[in-house]
Amino acid sequence: MPSLNWPGKQQTPPQPASLTLDSVVHPGGGATGQAEPLSRLYLGDNFQVMSALLGEYEGKINLIYTDPPFFTNRKFPARIGRGEDSRKPGEWQLAEGYGDSWNSLDDYIQFLYERLLLMHRLLAPNGTLYLHLDWHADAYARLLLDEIFGEERFLNEIIWAYHGPSPIRSAFNRKHDTILCYTKNPDYTFNADAVRVPYDPSTVKTFAASPKAGFGKVPNLERGKVPEDWWYFPVVARLHNERTGYPTQKPVALLERIILASSNPGDLVADFFCGSGTTPLVSARLGRNFLAADATFRAIHTTRKRLVEQKTVSFGIYTSTPEPGETILQELPDHKIIDYWEYDPDYDGKVFRSTQQGALPRRGSGSLPPPPESKPGSKGRFRAVTIKGEPAVLGG
Ligand SMILES: C[S@@+](CC[C@H](N)C(=O)[O-])C[C@H]1O[C@@H](n2cnc3c(N)ncnc32)[C@H](O)[C@@H]1O
């Protein structure tokens, strides 16, 4: 088999981060006794995070969806502010989102390769990997995956098609992404019945007109069909309720199809480039546990806020750089600068366990819910994130 080579190609040995449990979030109260929830968010570089997870999770993750930078050599700013409605630019601002700039294609491919190797190790024997890219690098990634998984473990190349404006006038508009899908073994989870869709109306009409239309094979029109390997879902646009303002956010509907098809309730689903948190959000909604990582505080905060809003599961947040004590607050600063607060009624000085949270609604005109009163001398403490997406600090 041909394989991909580049200067500096190497199977980098794992470099585990030293991860500590920073906080446990119990959205709206919940079962506060549980020490370390099964669903977990990690703030840090995913190479080090995944290296650290090998000890506990090697061969244990049933499904990994991964949506890394695409090698666009661009920066993707985040939009922050109320509803970030494009018709009201006075109400939102741009802030740092994440970068996708590389010194060379070799650097990018090495970055991807060493992470895909770890993902392969973390996958369970029945596990599946979905790698989401576009035309910039999907051809290289296909060869990397053939090498790591074996070309016989290729399951699908899914085309996610969408619409949207484009400045291109000298070529066809590039309006699809490619999701490469590989399984660890020949025995893998695929729940065809969980993802069936209605037949096309023209097919239904044809069979209504003539039962012989399928050369004797009559499809079960009521049950619907397993989708083809090309999918249409609209991109998350500015007026969609699910929109967070985090750049390149993927639609809930896309992740629903992947998670329903390739995992079962109670399984462990991971996304080590989680961005706004679409994978953990949908995993929790569908009764799966999740592991999710991102290198930026903004991504982890956006994910936490969505999970708190959804109120489905308690989750832990782990970091490799312990937050300085000045993020533990006795009182909240001026509410006008606050996007999100959480309250631990009995802070133990180590792990922040929040049982109440309040967030500025992502859209509309709602206001920040009032925080509880922390009585002088009590162990009740707050943590908060500002509208700019930064941790609020003492005296800040
Ligand atoms: C394409 S976005 C993911 C979007 C996500 N699927 C969603 O629905 O919002 C890629 C993400 O990878 C993160 N990222 C890039 N390099 C990383 C690294 N080395 N470790 C962890 N996260 C990284 C970026 O911060 C960014 O949030």
The ligand as a Tripos MOL2 file, in Angstrom:
@<TRIPOS>MOLECULE
LIG
   27    29     1     0     0
SMALL
NO_CHARGES

@<TRIPOS>ATOM
      1 C1        -13.0680   23.3160   14.1250 C.3       1 LIG1
      2 S1        -13.0470   23.7820   15.8100 S.3       1 LIG1
      3 C2        -14.1620   22.6380   16.5590 C.3       1 LIG1
      4 C3        -15.6160   23.0860   16.4690 C.3       1 LIG1
      5 C4        -16.5730   22.1400   17.1760 C.3       1 LIG1
      6 N1        -16.7160   20.8930   16.4590 N.3       1 LIG1
      7 C5        -17.9330   22.7850   17.3890 C.2       1 LIG1
      8 O1        -18.9650   22.2030   17.0010 O.co2     1 LIG1
      9 O2        -17.9700   23.8900   17.9510 O.co2     1 LIG1
     10 C6        -11.4620   23.2300   16.3000 C.3       1 LIG1
     11 C7        -11.1460   23.3900   17.7690 C.3       1 LIG1
     12 O3         -9.9200   22.7420   18.0480 O.3       1 LIG1
     13 C8         -9.2710   23.4410   19.0880 C.3       1 LIG1
     14 N2         -7.8590   23.0560   19.0570 N.ar      1 LIG1
     15 C9         -6.9310   23.3380   18.1060 C.ar      1 LIG1
     16 N3         -5.7450   22.7770   18.4230 N.ar      1 LIG1
     17 C10        -5.9310   22.1080   19.5870 C.ar      1 LIG1
     18 C11        -5.0900   21.3180   20.4090 C.ar      1 LIG1
     19 N4         -3.8100   21.0940   20.0990 N.pl3     1 LIG1
     20 N5         -5.6220   20.7870   21.5400 N.ar      1 LIG1
     21 C12        -6.9120   20.9940   21.8710 C.ar      1 LIG1
     22 N6         -7.7600   21.7380   21.1200 N.ar      1 LIG1
     23 C13        -7.2750   22.2820   19.9930 C.ar      1 LIG1
     24 C14        -9.5340   24.9010   18.7880 C.3       1 LIG1
     25 O4         -9.4020   25.6970   19.9500 O.3       1 LIG1
     26 C15       -10.9730   24.8260   18.2640 C.3       1 LIG1
     27 O5        -11.9000   25.0630   19.2910 O.3       1 LIG1
@<TRIPOS>BOND
     1     1     2 1
     2     2     3 1
     3     2    10 1
     4     3     4 1
     5     4     5 1
     6     5     6 1
     7     5     7 1
     8     7     8 2
     9     7     9 1
    10    10    11 1
    11    11    12 1
    12    11    26 1
    13    12    13 1
    14    13    14 1
    15    13    24 1
    16    14    15 ar
    17    14    23 ar
    18    15    16 ar
    19    16    17 ar
    20    17    18 ar
    21    17    23 ar
    22    18    19 1
    23    18    20 ar
    24    20    21 ar
    25    21    22 ar
    26    22    23 ar
    27    24    25 1
    28    24    26 1
    29    26    27 1
@<TRIPOS>SUBSTRUCTURE
     1 LIG1         1 GROUP 0 **** ****
